[in-house]
Structures are given as structure tokens and as C-alpha cells.
Amino acid sequence: MVDSSIGGKTAIDPPLGKNLIGAFWQPERSFVDLAFLETLPEREFINGMAEVIKVIKKFVFVFKVDTDSFF
């Protein structure tokens, strides 16, 4: 839910290889049903929180690099 919900990649796997036919289209909005998280086993929830931390760290790093280049 964390990292896959951000991207806009869709693809299919034809007989000749994986992800050879596809498109990129960024969504205007994303809707998330947070009640779904309550159905996850604890281990899966913890793994998801680790993904949240990774995405936040990437965002902070990219934002810092971007702003540092202007000053």
C-alpha cells in the first residue's frame, strides 16, 4: 500500500518477457481504506510500517538534495 500506491506504472507480461508492454500515468488522487490495516497479521503490519519509514527517508533525502542545490 505504501510504495506501490505512489507510482503510476501499469504493465502486462507478454510471452517474450516481463513488463514489456505498459504505461506510466500518475493518479490525481489516491483513496486508502485504513480499516484494511486492521485485517493484517501483526507481522505484515510491522513490515508495512518499515516501508513507510523507507518512503519518508527517501522523500526527506530528495527534498534536502533539491533545496540544497538552490542555496
C-alpha positions as CSV (number, residue, x, y, z in Angstrom):
1,M,0.0,0.0,0.0
2,V,2.8,2.4,0.8
3,D,5.2,2.5,-2.2
4,S,3.0,0.8,-4.8
5,S,0.2,3.4,-4.3
6,I,2.5,6.2,-5.2
7,G,3.6,5.2,-8.7
8,G,1.5,5.1,-11.8
9,K,3.0,2.1,-13.6
10,T,0.8,-0.4,-15.2
11,A,2.2,-3.3,-17.3
12,I,1.5,-6.7,-18.7
13,D,3.7,-9.6,-19.3
14,P,3.6,-10.9,-22.9
15,P,5.2,-14.2,-23.8
16,L,8.5,-12.6,-24.7
17,G,9.2,-11.1,-21.3
18,K,8.1,-9.3,-18.2
19,N,6.7,-5.7,-18.2
20,L,7.4,-5.2,-21.9
21,I,4.0,-3.5,-22.6
22,G,2.9,-0.8,-20.2
23,A,2.2,2.8,-19.4
24,F,3.0,5.4,-16.8
25,W,0.2,7.6,-15.6
26,Q,0.3,9.5,-12.3
27,P,-3.1,9.5,-10.4
28,E,-4.7,12.7,-9.5
29,R,-6.0,11.1,-6.2
30,S,-5.5,8.0,-4.2
31,F,-8.0,6.6,-1.8
32,V,-7.0,4.3,1.0
33,D,-9.3,2.3,3.3
34,L,-7.4,2.3,6.6
35,A,-9.8,-0.2,8.0
36,F,-8.0,-2.8,5.8
37,L,-4.9,-2.4,8.0
38,E,-6.9,-3.9,10.9
39,T,-7.2,-7.2,9.0
40,L,-3.4,-7.7,8.6
41,P,-1.4,-10.0,10.8
42,E,0.9,-8.1,13.2
43,R,4.0,-9.2,11.2
44,E,2.6,-7.8,8.0
45,F,1.6,-4.5,9.7
46,I,5.1,-4.1,11.1
47,N,6.6,-4.8,7.6
48,G,4.3,-2.1,6.2
49,M,5.5,0.4,8.8
50,A,9.1,-0.3,7.8
51,E,8.1,0.6,4.2
52,V,6.5,3.8,5.5
53,I,9.8,4.7,7.1
54,K,11.8,3.9,3.9
55,V,9.5,6.2,1.8
56,I,9.7,9.0,4.3
57,K,13.5,8.8,4.4
58,K,13.6,8.9,0.6
59,F,11.3,11.9,0.5
60,V,13.4,13.8,3.1
61,F,16.6,13.0,1.3
62,V,15.3,14.1,-2.1
63,F,13.8,17.2,-0.7
64,K,17.0,18.1,1.1
65,V,19.1,17.5,-2.0
66,D,16.7,19.5,-4.1
67,T,16.7,22.5,-1.7
68,D,20.5,22.4,-1.1
69,S,21.1,22.8,-4.9
70,F,19.4,26.2,-4.8
71,F,21.4,27.7,-1.9
